[in-house]
Amino acid sequence: MRATLEKNLRKAAAVAAFVLLPASLARADAIDGNWCRADGKRMSIQGPQIVTPGGTQTRGNYDRHFFSYVIPAGEAGAGVTVSIVLQGEYLAHAREGADAPVQEWRRCQPDVS
């Protein structure tokens, strides 16, 4: 009886570790940082601050794994809301407006001096 109880407790602990591990890993990264797109565009997010791909510094709605902002006046697409969702430590997906195609953004490589 005791061996069965211990076996069941080990199984429960293993299942709990398996379920909780991915959640803890997802929280290890944040959307803050410098992001680059294959076409050469760049943006930088630091908390609620963003330097947009058009080069304007503005504020947006920040969450550790999500960011959104309204494209400022003077930039292409002004007035449209951009939503950015962190997909992993090095990948984010952005969408300009609800029906626009997904843009793939990757963490910028460190500058080489």
N, C-alpha and C positions, 0 to 999 in steps of 0.2 A: 504494500500500500504506500509506504513512504517513498519507495523508488519511483512509483508512478507519479506521485505528487511532485517530486523533484524534477522528473522528466517534463511534466506539464509546465512547471515554473520556468524551466530553461527554454522551452518552446515559446512561452509567452514573452520572455525577455528578448529572445531573438526576433520575434515578430515586431515587438515595440521598437527595437533598435532599427530594424529595416524600414519601418514606417516613418520614424522620426528623423533618421539620418538625412534623407533628401531635403526635408524642410529646413534643417539647420544649415545645410550647404547652400541652399537658395538664399538664405539671409546673409551669407558671408560676403556677397558682392553688393555693390550699389551703383546707381546710374551716374553718379558724380564722375567727372573726368573729361578727357578730350576724346572726341569721336570723329572718325574719318569715313568718307564714302569713297567708293571706287572711282568716281568721277573727279576726285580731288577736293570736294567740299569738306569743310570742317565745322564742328561746333564744340562748345565747351560748356559743361553743366557743373555748377558748384552750388549745391542746395537749391534755393529758389531762383538763383541767377543763371542766365544763359547768355552766351555769345552765339548768336544765330549763325547759320551758314552764310547769311548776307553780311555778317560782321557787326550787327547791332547788339549792344548789351541791353538786356531787358529782364523782366521777371516772369516767372511762370508758376504753375502748380506742381510742387515737388512732393514726391513720395520716394522712398528708397529704391523702388523698382519701376517707377513710372514718372514721367514728366510731361506736361503739356503747356503750350503757350500759344498766343495769338501772334501771327506774323505781323511785325510792326510796319507802320506806314513807310513808304519809300523802298520796300523790298517786294520782289515778285511774290504775288499771292497775298498781299497785305489784307489783313482781316480774317484770314482762314486760320482755324485752330489746328495745330500740329500736336499729335499724340505720339509719345515715344515710350515703348515698353521694353524693359530689359529682358533679354532672352537667356542670358548667361553672362559670365564674367566679361566676355569679350565681344558680345553681339547684342545689338538693340535693333528693334524694328520700329520704324516711324511711318506715320500716315498723315498727309496734309489733307484734312477734311475726311469725312466719313467714308466716301466712296472711292478715294484715291488708292492707287496700288501701294503696296508695302515697299518702303525703302530700307535697304540693309545698311546699317552703320556698324563699324568695327572700332574697337579701341585703337587710337593712333599709336603707331610705333614711336618709341622714344627718339628724340632728335639726336643725330650723331654730330659731334663737334670735330 
